[in-house]
Amino acid sequence: MNLGDVRAVVTGGARGMGRHFAQAFAAEGANVVFCDVGAESVAAAASEIGVKGIAADVSREDDVERLFAEAEELMGGPVNVLLNNAGILRDGLLLRKDKETGAVKVLDKAKWDAVLAVNLTGPFLCARQFAKRAVETDTRPAVVVNMSSISRAGNMGQSNYAAAKAGLVADTATWARELARYGIRVGAIAPGFIRTPMVEEMRPEMLEKMVQPVPMRRIGEPSEIWEAVRFIVRCDYFTGRVVEVDGGLVL
Ligand SMILES: NC(=O)c1ccc[n+]([C@@H]2O[C@H](COP(=O)([O-])OP(=O)(O)OC[C@H]3O[C@@H](n4cnc5c(N)ncnc54)[C@H](O)[C@@H]3O)[C@@H](O)[C@H]2O)c1
């Protein structure tokens, strides 16, 4: 698929990697809109990067339906690329035993629910609505890109995030098989540690500790993840698989 033919929705595009992807799509001649939570941050990001934004929460069914209807209208045709990028972290160990009192504190169910809602239910709702509209309008080719993570292999303090990101890879394979007959491909990307506002705010010693086991000895750049997005969109024989862009790190 040529980028000039793309009408893309990027979720979570107000900052971080999503913002970079929205800008990169536009720079390469694609039609693109992004969504994010909070009308103010959406409006601010939209004017800063010159890409249209829609306030929508990917974990809400009604928001997702409205998102695709508005995106279709803004871009003058059905969406043919969905980048499921929105994600959140609510880290915590499954349990922690206090050394002095012996009291055992467990991971809050609210943290579990929040991460699953945004990182797994969100992509499900978006992919479902995207595919429904593509099939209804016979829009093909069409491509879904799911943003997983190196943490899908399991990572200390990330029961919720690891489960969501592994689930997203399982559904990448599932949706690829189910949707191929309609001309819809589905791929995933599993980034390692990437330079985003969250990472840049870390203390230098924490960052050093994080980078130490990475064979490339540095964190990745959003532009390096964009190369994977671009590849998945453009390569018509790629579906059901994960592109790992992590500097060689294995968790
Ligand atoms: N940064 C990394 O090192 C890294 C590594 C692996 C995977 N990832 C994944 O890449 C994606 C982007 O990460 P990032 O580092 O740019 O994160 P980020 O926190 O900088 O940006 C995520 C964006 O998603 C938005 N968002 C959150 N909840 C939302 C919701 N319910 N509906 C719509 N938008 C919502 C946020 O407001 C934010 O703008 C995430 O899925 C993340 O899990 C990041």
The ligand as a Tripos MOL2 file, in Angstrom:
@<TRIPOS>MOLECULE
LIG
   44    48     1     0     0
SMALL
NO_CHARGES

@<TRIPOS>ATOM
      1 N1          7.9120    4.3570   25.1440 N.am      1 LIG1
      2 C1          8.3170    3.1140   25.1830 C.2       1 LIG1
      3 O1          9.4520    2.8070   25.5760 O.2       1 LIG1
      4 C2          7.3940    2.0000   24.7110 C.ar      1 LIG1
      5 C3          7.9020    0.7140   24.5780 C.ar      1 LIG1
      6 C4          7.0840   -0.3230   24.1260 C.ar      1 LIG1
      7 C5          5.7710   -0.0620   23.8090 C.ar      1 LIG1
      8 N2          5.2650    1.1930   23.9310 N.ar      1 LIG1
      9 C6          3.8730    1.4060   23.5510 C.3       1 LIG1
     10 O2          3.8130    2.3870   22.5310 O.3       1 LIG1
     11 C7          2.6140    3.1470   22.6490 C.3       1 LIG1
     12 C8          2.9340    4.6290   22.7690 C.3       1 LIG1
     13 O3          3.7540    4.7990   23.9120 O.3       1 LIG1
     14 P1          4.3660    6.2150   24.3460 P.3       1 LIG1
     15 O4          5.6080    5.9250   25.0780 O.co2     1 LIG1
     16 O5          4.3720    7.1420   23.1950 O.co2     1 LIG1
     17 O6          3.2750    6.6610   25.4250 O.3       1 LIG1
     18 P2          2.7810    8.1140   25.8760 P.3       1 LIG1
     19 O7          2.2780    7.9580   27.2610 O.co2     1 LIG1
     20 O8          3.8310    9.1640   25.6180 O.co2     1 LIG1
     21 O9          1.5700    8.3800   24.8660 O.3       1 LIG1
     22 C9          0.4090    7.6060   24.9060 C.3       1 LIG1
     23 C10        -0.7500    8.4790   24.4680 C.3       1 LIG1
     24 O10        -1.9520    7.6940   24.5610 O.3       1 LIG1
     25 C11        -2.9570    8.5120   25.1030 C.3       1 LIG1
     26 N3         -4.0200    7.7430   25.7360 N.ar      1 LIG1
     27 C12        -4.0130    7.1700   26.9600 C.ar      1 LIG1
     28 N4         -5.1970    6.5960   27.2170 N.ar      1 LIG1
     29 C13        -5.9860    6.8050   26.1240 C.ar      1 LIG1
     30 C14        -7.3140    6.4570   25.8050 C.ar      1 LIG1
     31 N5         -8.0840    5.7860   26.6760 N.pl3     1 LIG1
     32 N6         -7.8080    6.8300   24.6020 N.ar      1 LIG1
     33 C15        -7.0250    7.5300   23.7270 C.ar      1 LIG1
     34 N7         -5.7540    7.8900   23.9820 N.ar      1 LIG1
     35 C16        -5.2390    7.5310   25.1800 C.ar      1 LIG1
     36 C17        -2.2230    9.3920   26.1110 C.3       1 LIG1
     37 O11        -2.9900   10.5380   26.4640 O.3       1 LIG1
     38 C18        -0.9470    9.7220   25.3560 C.3       1 LIG1
     39 O12        -1.0800   10.8790   24.5600 O.3       1 LIG1
     40 C19         1.8870    2.5760   23.8680 C.3       1 LIG1
     41 O13         0.9510    1.6060   23.4610 O.3       1 LIG1
     42 C20         3.0020    1.9280   24.6690 C.3       1 LIG1
     43 O14         2.5140    0.9060   25.4950 O.3       1 LIG1
     44 C21         6.0400    2.2320   24.3910 C.ar      1 LIG1
@<TRIPOS>BOND
     1     1     2 1
     2     2     3 2
     3     2     4 1
     4     4     5 ar
     5     4    44 ar
     6     5     6 ar
     7     6     7 ar
     8     7     8 ar
     9     8     9 1
    10     8    44 ar
    11     9    10 1
    12     9    42 1
    13    10    11 1
    14    11    12 1
    15    11    40 1
    16    12    13 1
    17    13    14 1
    18    14    15 2
    19    14    16 1
    20    14    17 1
    21    17    18 1
    22    18    19 2
    23    18    20 1
    24    18    21 1
    25    21    22 1
    26    22    23 1
    27    23    24 1
    28    23    38 1
    29    24    25 1
    30    25    26 1
    31    25    36 1
    32    26    27 ar
    33    26    35 ar
    34    27    28 ar
    35    28    29 ar
    36    29    30 ar
    37    29    35 ar
    38    30    31 1
    39    30    32 ar
    40    32    33 ar
    41    33    34 ar
    42    34    35 ar
    43    36    37 1
    44    36    38 1
    45    38    39 1
    46    40    41 1
    47    40    42 1
    48    42    43 1
@<TRIPOS>SUBSTRUCTURE
     1 LIG1         1 GROUP 0 **** ****
